[in-house]
Amino acid sequence: MTSSEYLKGLSLKVSPLGENDRLLTFLSDSEGITRLAIPGARKPKSSLAAAAPLTFLELQVVGKRGLKRVRQMKIIKSFSNLGKQLETLAAAQVLSELCLLLIANNDPQANFLSTVLIHLERLEEISYSHQKDILILANCVQSCAHLLALGGYSLPIQVCSQTGRELVPPIGNWEWRCSFMPDEGFIIGSVPNALIQLNPSELALLQRLLHPDLPRKKNGEIMGPKEVWLKLLSVIEGWTNNHLPYRVRSLKMLKEILTSHQDVDTNK
């Protein structure tokens, strides 16, 4: 008798498998990352053809050994609107790549799926506005910080990696600097050959990203100009490049897209 189970989770990647099937890479709380066969999904009239990337699904899965198969599929939510803007699609792809790098196969991960869904929903809500680039950058940097912390690769933004002293940014002292060394972390002072140097307000902004919500002004706008958020994105890129087994290619793509935009932001 074939065993059956139900899985609820996010489709991260879909690729061809054989002549008519597809291979689904799936994130769920109970299984972590799972790879599943979707029989007949490449046929035009297949009821299982809806397994697109960035779709929240409920699956009936059958099989005991080897590659399990999807028998039934229900779409709970599609994040297809993210594809309407190249910037939000790239930011969402960053989340997908991080999931694949941070979670082992068949390794249950509490809170990971819910965190990813929250950040995808926030990205999907971003519309065209004078703050669009900043919103995308801020959401991407914060989502990376949250996922890295859940995955055991948290940014070491609380303590100087050389002295062990607490990193307390002296707001108002604009001569103060801390240096980011991707292989070590943050060091108080200006260090030669540092990848990036942060002033007090930039470090304070980075530290606030571990909170659930983005830092905002009283008028509701995101704190910090676009240039600062690009700088913090480079911190994330430097950290992941040095500590994860593979580079998160979408980080570079997102940075190139947003750097190429004309500066029309009015957040001052």
Secondary structure, 3 states (H helix, E strand, C coil): CCCEEEEEEEEEEEEEECCCEEEEEEEECCCEEEEEEECCCCCCCCCCCCCCCCEEEEEEEECCCCCCEEEEEEEEEECHHHHHCHHHHHHHHHHHHHHHHHCCECCCCCCHHHHHHHHHHHHHCCCCCCCHHHHHHHHHHHHHHHHHHHCCCCCCCCECCCCCCECCCCCCCCCCCEEEECCCEEEECCCCCCCEEECHHHHHHHHHCCCCCCCECCCCCECCCHHHHHHHHHHHHHHHHHHCCCCCHHHHHHHHHHHHCCCCCCCC
